[in-house]
Amino acid sequence: MTSFDTSPPLNVWRALLALAVVFVMLATTGWTALHAHRETTALQTSLGKWEHGRLHGLHLPDPEASPALLTRFFASLTAQERDRLAHRYPLAVGNMNGAPAALRYRANRIALGQQRAVEKKRMHDPRLSAAGQQDAGRRMHRYEALTAKGRQILAFDPDGSGRVAEVFGNLGRAERISVVVPGVDTDLLTFQRTGRPYTAPVGMAKALYSAERAASPSTRTAVIAWADYTAPDGLGVGAATGTAAALGAVRLNALLRALPGDAPVSMFCHSYGSVVCGVAAEDMPDRVSDIAVAASPGMRAENTAHLGTGARVWAMRDATDWIQDVPYLEFGGLGHGADPVSAAFGARVLSARDAQGHAGYFEPGTDSLRNLADIGVGAYGAVTCAHDDDGCRTGLSGTLTAGRA
Protein backbone atom coordinates (compact mmCIF):
# COMPACT_ATOMS: atom_id res chain seq x y z
CA MET A 1 0.00 0.00 0.00
CA THR A 2 1.41 3.37 -1.02
CA SER A 3 2.08 5.80 1.80
CA PHE A 4 1.39 9.48 1.28
CA ASP A 5 2.78 12.38 3.34
CA THR A 6 -0.31 14.31 4.44
CA SER A 7 1.52 16.95 6.54
CA PRO A 8 1.03 20.53 5.37
CA PRO A 9 3.89 22.07 3.32
CA LEU A 10 6.34 24.37 5.11
CA ASN A 11 4.79 27.59 3.81
CA VAL A 12 1.40 26.55 5.22
CA TRP A 13 2.94 25.86 8.61
CA ARG A 14 4.56 29.30 8.54
CA ALA A 15 1.25 30.94 7.69
CA LEU A 16 -0.49 29.07 10.51
CA LEU A 17 2.26 30.14 12.90
CA ALA A 18 1.81 33.75 11.84
CA LEU A 19 -1.94 33.55 12.44
CA ALA A 20 -1.35 32.02 15.86
CA VAL A 21 0.95 34.87 16.77
CA VAL A 22 -1.65 37.38 15.60
CA PHE A 23 -4.43 35.76 17.64
CA VAL A 24 -2.22 35.78 20.73
CA MET A 25 -1.56 39.49 20.22
CA LEU A 26 -5.24 40.19 19.75
CA ALA A 27 -6.12 38.24 22.86
CA THR A 28 -3.61 40.17 24.96
CA THR A 29 -3.98 43.62 23.46
CA GLY A 30 -7.59 43.73 22.29
CA TRP A 31 -8.83 44.36 18.76
CA THR A 32 -7.97 48.02 18.52
CA ALA A 33 -8.27 49.87 15.27
CA LEU A 34 -5.01 51.00 13.75
CA HIS A 35 -4.84 54.73 14.31
CA ALA A 36 -4.34 56.87 11.24
CA HIS A 37 -1.82 59.67 11.34
CA ARG A 38 -3.06 62.34 13.70
CA GLU A 39 -3.05 65.92 12.52
CA THR A 40 -0.70 67.92 14.67
CA THR A 41 -2.93 70.67 16.02
CA ALA A 42 -0.30 73.05 17.38
CA LEU A 43 1.94 72.56 14.36
CA GLN A 44 -0.93 72.97 11.91
CA THR A 45 -1.95 76.18 13.66
CA SER A 46 1.57 77.56 13.25
CA LEU A 47 1.70 76.47 9.61
CA GLY A 48 -1.70 78.08 8.99
CA LYS A 49 -0.41 81.37 10.36
CA TRP A 50 2.68 81.07 8.15
CA GLU A 51 0.54 80.47 5.07
CA HIS A 52 -1.33 83.73 5.73
CA GLY A 53 1.78 85.63 6.76
CA ARG A 54 3.71 88.26 4.84
CA LEU A 55 7.19 89.70 4.90
CA HIS A 56 7.66 93.21 3.47
CA GLY A 57 4.19 92.91 1.94
CA LEU A 58 5.02 89.67 0.10
CA HIS A 59 3.48 86.26 0.74
CA LEU A 60 5.69 83.71 2.44
CA PRO A 61 6.52 80.59 0.37
CA ASP A 62 4.51 77.40 0.64
CA PRO A 63 5.84 75.56 3.72
CA GLU A 64 5.51 72.31 1.75
CA ALA A 65 7.68 73.62 -1.10
CA SER A 66 10.86 71.76 -2.01
CA PRO A 67 13.74 72.06 0.47
CA ALA A 68 15.85 73.67 -2.24
CA LEU A 69 13.30 76.46 -2.78
CA LEU A 70 12.93 77.08 0.95
CA THR A 71 16.71 77.07 1.37
CA ARG A 72 17.00 79.79 -1.27
CA PHE A 73 14.22 81.78 0.41
CA PHE A 74 15.88 81.78 3.83
CA ALA A 75 19.29 82.52 2.26
CA SER A 76 17.79 85.68 0.72
CA LEU A 77 16.82 87.08 4.15
CA THR A 78 18.84 89.06 6.64
CA ALA A 79 19.63 87.54 10.04
CA GLN A 80 17.04 89.85 11.61
CA GLU A 81 14.34 88.75 9.14
CA ARG A 82 15.04 85.07 9.78
CA ASP A 83 14.92 85.67 13.53
CA ARG A 84 11.61 87.51 13.16
CA LEU A 85 10.06 84.54 11.34
CA ALA A 86 11.33 82.13 13.99
CA HIS A 87 9.62 84.17 16.72
CA ARG A 88 6.36 84.63 14.78
CA TYR A 89 6.00 81.01 13.60
CA PRO A 90 8.26 78.88 15.85
CA LEU A 91 6.70 75.48 15.24
CA ALA A 92 6.40 76.07 11.49
CA VAL A 93 10.01 77.19 11.11
CA GLY A 94 11.31 74.60 13.58
CA ASN A 95 9.90 71.76 11.48
CA MET A 96 10.45 73.25 8.02
CA ASN A 97 12.63 71.12 5.79
CA GLY A 98 14.82 73.61 3.96
CA ALA A 99 15.16 76.10 6.80
CA PRO A 100 18.75 76.44 8.07
CA ALA A 101 19.51 74.02 10.90
CA ALA A 102 20.61 76.78 13.27
CA LEU A 103 17.35 78.65 12.66
CA ARG A 104 15.36 75.46 13.33
CA TYR A 105 17.21 75.01 16.62
CA ARG A 106 16.34 78.58 17.62
CA ALA A 107 12.69 78.28 16.56
CA ASN A 108 12.23 74.99 18.41
CA ARG A 109 13.76 76.48 21.55
CA ILE A 110 11.06 79.17 21.40
CA ALA A 111 8.32 76.59 20.72
CA LEU A 112 9.52 74.39 23.58
CA GLY A 113 9.44 77.38 25.94
CA GLN A 114 5.88 78.16 24.90
CA GLN A 115 4.76 74.57 25.37
CA ARG A 116 6.51 74.39 28.73
CA ALA A 117 4.40 77.33 29.90
CA VAL A 118 1.25 75.57 28.69
CA GLU A 119 2.07 72.38 30.59
CA LYS A 120 3.04 74.30 33.72
CA LYS A 121 -0.48 75.77 33.81
CA ARG A 122 -2.04 72.36 33.17
CA MET A 123 -0.18 70.95 36.19
CA HIS A 124 -2.50 73.02 38.39
CA ASP A 125 -5.67 72.83 36.28
CA PRO A 126 -8.46 71.58 38.59
CA ARG A 127 -10.37 70.25 35.58
CA LEU A 128 -7.67 67.61 35.07
CA SER A 129 -7.47 64.37 37.01
CA ALA A 130 -4.45 63.70 39.20
CA ALA A 131 -3.05 61.50 36.45
CA GLY A 132 -3.58 64.30 33.91
CA GLN A 133 -1.75 66.78 36.10
CA GLN A 134 1.11 64.33 36.56
CA ASP A 135 1.36 63.84 32.80
CA ALA A 136 1.49 67.63 32.36
CA GLY A 137 4.32 67.73 34.89
CA ARG A 138 6.29 65.08 33.04
CA ARG A 139 5.88 66.94 29.77
CA MET A 140 6.83 70.24 31.37
CA HIS A 141 10.07 68.74 32.69
CA ARG A 142 10.82 67.11 29.33
CA TYR A 143 10.38 70.43 27.51
CA GLU A 144 12.60 72.10 30.09
CA ALA A 145 15.31 69.49 29.55
CA LEU A 146 15.15 69.90 25.76
CA THR A 147 15.85 73.63 26.12
CA ALA A 148 19.05 73.07 28.14
CA LYS A 149 22.08 74.98 26.90
CA GLY A 150 23.77 73.40 23.90
CA ARG A 151 20.91 71.16 22.80
CA GLN A 152 20.11 71.30 19.07
CA ILE A 153 16.48 70.33 18.47
CA LEU A 154 15.92 69.85 14.75
CA ALA A 155 12.22 68.95 14.97
CA PHE A 156 9.56 69.23 17.67
CA ASP A 157 5.85 68.47 17.63
CA PRO A 158 3.95 68.48 20.96
CA ASP A 159 0.75 66.90 19.65
CA GLY A 160 -0.33 63.46 20.85
CA SER A 161 2.56 61.51 22.33
CA GLY A 162 4.93 63.97 20.65
CA ARG A 163 7.77 63.81 18.12
CA VAL A 164 11.30 65.17 18.31
CA ALA A 165 14.72 65.03 16.62
CA GLU A 166 18.05 66.20 18.01
CA VAL A 167 21.46 66.80 16.43
CA PHE A 168 24.84 66.02 17.98
CA GLY A 169 27.77 67.74 16.27
CA ASN A 170 27.85 70.40 13.58
CA LEU A 171 25.37 69.35 10.90
CA GLY A 172 26.43 72.04 8.43
CA ARG A 173 30.15 71.21 8.59
CA ALA A 174 29.89 67.43 8.87
CA GLU A 175 31.85 65.22 6.49
CA ARG A 176 29.74 62.23 7.52
CA ILE A 177 26.15 62.26 8.85
CA SER A 178 24.50 59.44 10.80
CA VAL A 179 20.76 59.09 11.49
CA VAL A 180 19.50 56.88 14.33
CA VAL A 181 15.93 55.58 13.78
CA PRO A 182 14.46 53.97 16.95
CA GLY A 183 11.61 51.50 17.31
CA VAL A 184 8.36 51.05 19.27
CA ASP A 185 7.35 53.09 22.31
CA THR A 186 9.35 56.10 21.17
CA ASP A 187 7.87 59.51 21.93
CA LEU A 188 8.71 62.75 23.72
CA LEU A 189 8.72 61.17 27.17
CA THR A 190 10.88 58.19 26.17
CA PHE A 191 13.23 60.20 23.94
CA GLN A 192 15.75 60.27 26.78
CA ARG A 193 16.18 58.04 29.85
CA THR A 194 18.19 58.41 33.03
CA GLY A 195 18.19 54.67 33.74
CA ARG A 196 19.55 52.53 30.88
CA PRO A 197 20.28 55.67 28.81
CA TYR A 198 21.58 53.81 25.75
CA THR A 199 18.20 52.21 25.12
CA ALA A 200 16.65 55.61 24.28
CA PRO A 201 17.25 57.71 21.12
CA VAL A 202 19.31 60.41 22.83
CA GLY A 203 21.60 57.87 24.50
CA MET A 204 21.92 55.87 21.27
CA ALA A 205 22.91 58.93 19.28
CA LYS A 206 25.32 60.28 21.90
CA ALA A 207 27.02 56.89 22.21
CA LEU A 208 27.34 56.63 18.42
CA TYR A 209 28.69 60.18 18.14
CA SER A 210 31.37 59.48 20.78
CA ALA A 211 32.29 56.15 19.17
CA GLU A 212 32.58 57.75 15.72
CA ARG A 213 34.95 60.40 17.05
CA ALA A 214 37.02 57.67 18.71
CA ALA A 215 37.07 55.63 15.50
CA SER A 216 38.23 58.54 13.34
CA PRO A 217 39.16 61.70 15.30
CA SER A 218 39.93 63.65 12.14
CA THR A 219 36.49 63.07 10.57
CA ARG A 220 33.86 65.73 11.25
CA THR A 221 30.67 63.87 12.08
CA ALA A 222 27.11 64.69 13.07
CA VAL A 223 24.52 62.28 14.46
CA ILE A 224 20.74 62.81 14.44
CA ALA A 225 18.52 61.12 17.02
CA TRP A 226 15.40 60.93 14.84
CA ALA A 227 12.18 60.25 16.76
CA ASP A 228 10.13 62.43 14.41
CA TYR A 229 7.56 59.77 13.54
CA THR A 230 4.64 58.22 15.40
CA ALA A 231 5.99 54.85 16.53
CA PRO A 232 3.70 51.95 17.51
CA ASP A 233 2.84 51.54 21.18
CA GLY A 234 4.31 48.33 22.54
CA LEU A 235 4.25 44.98 20.78
CA GLY A 236 0.60 44.91 19.74
CA VAL A 237 -0.96 44.81 16.29
CA GLY A 238 0.53 48.19 15.34
CA ALA A 239 4.05 46.80 15.68
CA ALA A 240 3.13 43.82 13.48
CA THR A 241 2.01 45.94 10.52
CA GLY A 242 3.73 48.44 8.25
CA THR A 243 1.22 51.28 8.75
CA ALA A 244 3.37 53.35 11.11
CA ALA A 245 6.46 52.50 9.05
CA ALA A 246 4.89 53.78 5.83
CA LEU A 247 3.97 57.11 7.45
CA GLY A 248 7.37 57.32 9.13
CA ALA A 249 9.17 56.59 5.85
CA VAL A 250 7.62 59.65 4.22
CA ARG A 251 8.79 61.85 7.09
CA LEU A 252 12.24 60.26 7.13
CA ASN A 253 12.84 60.82 3.43
CA ALA A 254 11.64 64.42 3.75
CA LEU A 255 14.36 64.94 6.36
CA LEU A 256 17.03 63.23 4.27
CA ARG A 257 16.25 65.33 1.20
CA ALA A 258 16.58 68.50 3.29
CA LEU A 259 19.91 67.78 4.98
CA PRO A 260 22.50 70.48 4.27
CA GLY A 261 25.62 69.89 2.20
CA ASP A 262 26.49 66.72 0.34
CA ALA A 263 28.13 64.57 3.03
CA PRO A 264 27.41 60.82 2.85
CA VAL A 265 24.61 59.71 5.17
CA SER A 266 24.48 56.44 7.12
CA MET A 267 21.22 55.08 8.55
CA PHE A 268 21.21 53.17 11.84
CA CYS A 269 17.83 51.56 12.35
CA HIS A 270 16.91 49.66 15.51
CA SER A 271 14.06 47.15 15.90
CA TYR A 272 10.83 48.60 14.35
CA GLY A 273 13.00 51.47 13.11
CA SER A 274 14.45 48.97 10.62
CA VAL A 275 10.96 48.48 9.22
CA VAL A 276 10.76 52.26 8.69
CA CYS A 277 14.15 52.23 6.95
CA GLY A 278 13.18 49.25 4.82
CA VAL A 279 10.03 50.96 3.55
CA ALA A 280 11.91 54.25 3.03
CA ALA A 281 14.93 52.69 1.29
CA GLU A 282 13.66 52.86 -2.30
CA ASP A 283 13.10 56.63 -2.13
CA MET A 284 16.14 57.59 -0.08
CA PRO A 285 18.42 60.12 -1.79
CA ASP A 286 21.61 58.82 -3.41
CA ARG A 287 23.76 60.37 -0.69
CA VAL A 288 22.59 57.61 1.69
CA SER A 289 25.57 55.30 1.48
CA ASP A 290 24.72 52.77 4.18
CA ILE A 291 21.68 51.27 5.91
CA ALA A 292 22.55 49.29 9.03
CA VAL A 293 19.83 47.47 10.95
CA ALA A 294 20.03 45.97 14.44
CA ALA A 295 17.48 43.71 16.15
CA SER A 296 15.31 43.81 13.06
CA PRO A 297 11.91 42.07 12.83
CA GLY A 298 12.25 42.42 9.03
CA MET A 299 12.45 45.24 6.48
CA ARG A 300 9.28 44.37 4.51
CA ALA A 301 11.44 42.97 1.71
CA GLU A 302 12.51 39.46 0.76
CA ASN A 303 16.12 40.46 0.10
CA THR A 304 18.37 43.47 -0.33
CA ALA A 305 17.58 43.73 -4.06
CA HIS A 306 13.90 44.24 -3.23
CA LEU A 307 14.77 47.24 -1.04
CA GLY A 308 15.46 49.17 -4.25
CA THR A 309 18.48 51.06 -2.91
CA GLY A 310 22.07 51.45 -4.00
CA ALA A 311 23.20 51.82 -0.40
CA ARG A 312 25.21 49.11 1.33
CA VAL A 313 22.92 47.10 3.63
CA TRP A 314 24.29 45.81 6.94
CA ALA A 315 22.56 43.73 9.62
CA MET A 316 23.35 42.48 13.11
CA ARG A 317 21.60 40.54 15.85
CA ASP A 318 22.82 39.55 19.28
CA ALA A 319 22.60 35.84 20.10
CA THR A 320 20.41 36.57 23.14
CA ASP A 321 17.98 38.90 21.34
CA TRP A 322 14.38 37.68 21.63
CA ILE A 323 13.56 39.18 18.21
CA GLN A 324 15.03 36.04 16.60
CA ASP A 325 11.93 34.14 17.76
CA VAL A 326 9.53 36.36 15.82
CA PRO A 327 8.22 34.64 12.63
CA TYR A 328 10.11 36.21 9.72
CA LEU A 329 7.34 36.36 7.13
CA GLU A 330 4.57 38.60 5.89
CA PHE A 331 1.01 37.29 5.76
CA GLY A 332 -2.03 39.43 5.05
CA GLY A 333 -0.17 42.61 5.94
CA LEU A 334 1.06 41.19 9.26
CA GLY A 335 4.77 40.58 9.80
CA HIS A 336 7.72 42.25 8.13
CA GLY A 337 9.22 39.69 5.79
CA ALA A 338 12.56 37.92 5.64
CA ASP A 339 15.22 37.87 8.35
CA PRO A 340 17.88 40.51 7.50
CA VAL A 341 20.69 38.43 9.05
CA SER A 342 19.84 35.32 7.01
CA ALA A 343 22.19 34.40 4.17
CA ALA A 344 19.31 34.54 1.68
CA PHE A 345 18.57 38.19 2.50
CA GLY A 346 22.00 39.27 1.26
CA ALA A 347 22.96 41.90 3.85
CA ARG A 348 26.51 42.23 5.19
CA VAL A 349 26.18 40.57 8.60
CA LEU A 350 28.14 42.22 11.42
CA SER A 351 29.21 41.01 14.83
CA ALA A 352 26.97 42.13 17.70
CA ARG A 353 29.00 40.48 20.45
CA ASP A 354 28.22 41.84 23.94
CA ALA A 355 25.17 43.75 22.67
CA GLN A 356 23.24 42.70 25.80
CA GLY A 357 19.96 41.58 24.25
CA HIS A 358 17.38 43.47 22.22
CA ALA A 359 18.03 46.98 23.55
CA GLY A 360 21.80 46.93 24.06
CA TYR A 361 23.28 47.53 20.60
CA PHE A 362 24.45 51.08 21.41
CA GLU A 363 26.09 50.20 24.74
CA PRO A 364 29.67 51.54 24.88
CA GLY A 365 32.31 48.81 24.69
CA THR A 366 30.27 46.44 22.51
CA ASP A 367 31.22 45.07 19.11
CA SER A 368 27.86 46.30 17.85
CA LEU A 369 28.54 49.97 18.67
CA ARG A 370 32.10 49.82 17.35
CA ASN A 371 30.85 48.34 14.09
CA LEU A 372 28.14 50.98 13.73
CA ALA A 373 30.68 53.73 14.38
CA ASP A 374 33.09 52.34 11.77
CA ILE A 375 30.28 52.39 9.20
CA GLY A 376 29.37 55.92 10.26
CA VAL A 377 32.86 57.24 9.51
CA GLY A 378 33.34 55.08 6.41
CA ALA A 379 35.99 52.83 7.98
CA TYR A 380 34.56 49.72 6.37
CA GLY A 381 37.83 47.81 6.52
CA ALA A 382 37.73 47.92 10.33
CA VAL A 383 34.33 46.27 10.85
CA THR A 384 34.07 42.86 12.49
CA CYS A 385 31.93 40.31 10.66
CA ALA A 386 29.54 37.98 12.46
CA HIS A 387 30.98 34.67 11.32
CA ASP A 388 34.70 35.02 12.12
CA ASP A 389 35.50 35.65 8.49
CA ASP A 390 35.76 38.62 6.13
CA GLY A 391 32.46 37.93 4.38
CA CYS A 392 30.79 41.21 5.34
CA ARG A 393 33.71 43.15 3.85
CA THR A 394 33.60 41.43 0.45
CA GLY A 395 33.86 43.92 -2.39
CA LEU A 396 34.87 46.80 -0.14
CA SER A 397 38.53 46.97 -1.12
CA GLY A 398 39.79 50.50 -1.36
CA THR A 399 37.38 51.86 1.28
CA LEU A 400 38.60 53.63 4.37
CA THR A 401 40.44 51.49 6.88
CA ALA A 402 40.88 54.18 9.53
CA GLY A 403 39.38 53.26 12.85
CA ARG A 404 40.12 50.86 15.63
CA ALA A 405 43.13 48.61 15.36
Secondary structure as the mmCIF struct_conf table of DSSP 4:
data_model
#
loop_
_struct_conf.conf_type_id
_struct_conf.id
_struct_conf.beg_label_comp_id
_struct_conf.beg_label_asym_id
_struct_conf.beg_label_seq_id
_struct_conf.end_label_comp_id
_struct_conf.end_label_asym_id
_struct_conf.end_label_seq_id
BEND BEND1 SER A 7 SER A 7
HELX_LH_PP_P HELX_LH_PP_P1 PRO A 8 PRO A 9
HELX_RH_AL_P HELX_RH_AL_P1 LEU A 10 THR A 29
HELX_LH_PP_P HELX_LH_PP_P2 THR A 32 GLU A 39
HELX_RH_AL_P HELX_RH_AL_P2 THR A 41 GLU A 51
TURN_TY1_P TURN_TY1_P1 HIS A 52 HIS A 52
STRN STRN1 ARG A 54 LEU A 55
TURN_TY1_P TURN_TY1_P2 HIS A 56 GLY A 57
STRN STRN2 LEU A 58 HIS A 59
HELX_LH_PP_P HELX_LH_PP_P3 LEU A 60 ASP A 62
TURN_TY1_P TURN_TY1_P3 PRO A 63 GLU A 64
BEND BEND2 ALA A 65 ALA A 65
HELX_RH_AL_P HELX_RH_AL_P3 PRO A 67 ALA A 75
TURN_TY1_P TURN_TY1_P4 SER A 76 SER A 76
BEND BEND3 LEU A 77 LEU A 77
HELX_RH_AL_P HELX_RH_AL_P4 ALA A 79 ARG A 88
BEND BEND4 TYR A 89 TYR A 89
HELX_RH_AL_P HELX_RH_AL_P5 PRO A 90 GLY A 94
TURN_TY1_P TURN_TY1_P5 ASN A 95 ASN A 95
TURN_TY1_P TURN_TY1_P6 ASN A 97 GLY A 98
BEND BEND5 ALA A 99 ALA A 99
HELX_RH_AL_P HELX_RH_AL_P6 ALA A 101 ARG A 122
TURN_TY1_P TURN_TY1_P7 MET A 123 HIS A 124
TURN_TY1_P TURN_TY1_P8 PRO A 126 ARG A 127
BEND BEND6 LEU A 128 LEU A 128
HELX_RH_AL_P HELX_RH_AL_P7 ALA A 130 LEU A 146
TURN_TY1_P TURN_TY1_P9 THR A 147 THR A 147
BEND BEND7 ALA A 148 ALA A 148
TURN_TY1_P TURN_TY1_P10 LYS A 149 GLY A 150
STRN STRN3 GLN A 152 ASP A 157
BEND BEND8 ASP A 159 ASP A 159
TURN_TY1_P TURN_TY1_P11 GLY A 160 SER A 161
STRN STRN4 ARG A 163 GLY A 169
TURN_TY1_P TURN_TY1_P12 LEU A 171 ARG A 173
BEND BEND9 GLU A 175 GLU A 175
STRN STRN5 ARG A 176 VAL A 181
BEND BEND10 VAL A 184 ASP A 185
BEND BEND11 ASP A 187 ASP A 187
TURN_TY1_P TURN_TY1_P13 LEU A 188 THR A 190
BEND BEND12 PHE A 191 GLN A 192
BEND BEND13 THR A 194 ARG A 196
HELX_RH_3T_P HELX_RH_3T_P1 PRO A 197 THR A 199
BEND BEND14 ALA A 200 ALA A 200
HELX_RH_AL_P HELX_RH_AL_P8 PRO A 201 ALA A 215
TURN_TY1_P TURN_TY1_P14 PRO A 217 SER A 218
BEND BEND15 THR A 219 THR A 219
STRN STRN6 THR A 221 ALA A 227
BEND BEND16 TYR A 229 TYR A 229
HELX_LH_PP_P HELX_LH_PP_P4 ALA A 231 ASP A 233
TURN_TY1_P TURN_TY1_P15 GLY A 234 LEU A 235
BEND BEND17 GLY A 236 GLY A 236
HELX_RH_AL_P HELX_RH_AL_P9 VAL A 237 ALA A 240
BEND BEND18 THR A 241 GLY A 242
HELX_RH_AL_P HELX_RH_AL_P10 THR A 243 ALA A 258
BEND BEND19 PRO A 260 GLY A 261
STRN STRN7 VAL A 265 HIS A 270
TURN_TY1_P TURN_TY1_P16 SER A 271 SER A 271
HELX_RH_AL_P HELX_RH_AL_P11 TYR A 272 ALA A 280
HELX_RH_3T_P HELX_RH_3T_P2 ALA A 281 ASP A 283
BEND BEND20 MET A 284 MET A 284
TURN_TY1_P TURN_TY1_P17 ASP A 286 ARG A 287
STRN STRN8 VAL A 288 ALA A 294
BEND BEND21 ALA A 295 ALA A 295
BEND BEND22 PRO A 297 PRO A 297
BEND BEND23 ARG A 300 ARG A 300
STRN STRN9 ALA A 301 ALA A 301
BEND BEND24 GLU A 302 ASN A 303
HELX_RH_3T_P HELX_RH_3T_P3 THR A 304 LEU A 307
TURN_TY1_P TURN_TY1_P18 GLY A 308 GLY A 308
BEND BEND25 ALA A 311 ALA A 311
STRN STRN10 ARG A 312 MET A 316
TURN_TY1_P TURN_TY1_P19 ALA A 319 THR A 320
HELX_RH_3T_P HELX_RH_3T_P4 TRP A 322 ASP A 325
BEND BEND26 VAL A 326 VAL A 326
STRN STRN11 PHE A 331 PHE A 331
TURN_TY1_P TURN_TY1_P20 GLY A 332 GLY A 333
STRN STRN12 LEU A 334 LEU A 334
BEND BEND27 GLY A 335 GLY A 335
STRN STRN13 GLY A 337 GLY A 337
BEND BEND28 ALA A 338 ALA A 338
TURN_TY1_P TURN_TY1_P21 PRO A 340 VAL A 341
BEND BEND29 SER A 342 SER A 342
TURN_TY1_P TURN_TY1_P22 ALA A 343 PHE A 345
STRN STRN14 ARG A 348 VAL A 349
STRN STRN15 LEU A 350 LEU A 350
HELX_LH_PP_P HELX_LH_PP_P5 SER A 351 SER A 351
TURN_TY1_P TURN_TY1_P23 ARG A 353 ASP A 354
BEND BEND30 GLY A 357 GLY A 357
TURN_TY1_P TURN_TY1_P24 HIS A 358 ALA A 359
TURN_TY1_P TURN_TY1_P25 TYR A 361 PHE A 362
TURN_TY1_P TURN_TY1_P26 PRO A 364 GLY A 365
HELX_RH_AL_P HELX_RH_AL_P12 ASP A 367 GLY A 376
TURN_TY1_P TURN_TY1_P27 VAL A 377 GLY A 378
HELX_RH_3T_P HELX_RH_3T_P5 TYR A 380 ALA A 382
STRN STRN16 CYS A 385 CYS A 385
TURN_TY1_P TURN_TY1_P28 ALA A 386 HIS A 387
BEND BEND31 ASP A 388 ASP A 390
HELX_RH_3T_P HELX_RH_3T_P6 GLY A 391 ARG A 393
TURN_TY1_P TURN_TY1_P29 THR A 394 GLY A 395
TURN_TY1_P TURN_TY1_P30 SER A 397 GLY A 398
BEND BEND32 THR A 399 THR A 399
BEND BEND33 GLY A 403 GLY A 403
#
